[in-house]
């Protein structure tokens, strides 16, 4: 009886450790970058991926960014397959949609996806340059 109880407790401890380890790994992958870092990351070869809608992108976006709206991201992952091993910087209006996009990319095997803290709101508040116009197709 004691042996069964000890085995059950040990299994519970292993499950807790495994779950906690996964949670810690997820937290570690949830990397954010400040708007002031984006241009340098882009210059170093990072893909800047804007996950807002077409109309939002047309109003103002980071020069050289690629638009794939969040609602289309999962279906369009094959378009990003060449960028799977390079850093991807995600941006939206406030940081919420890009955080969701970060999760989608991480689940698809993109190991270096970062979320821009504060999104385009923070970008414009910092006085950083924007480009206008529709995304090229």
Secondary structure, DSSP 8 states (H G I E B T S, - for coil): -HHHHHHHHHHHHHHHHHHHHHHHHHHHH-EEE-HHHHHHHHHTT-EEEE-S-HHHHHH-B-TT-EE--HHHHGGGGGGGGGGTTS-EEEE-SSSHHHHHHHHHHHHTT-S-EEEETTHHHHHHHTT---B-S----
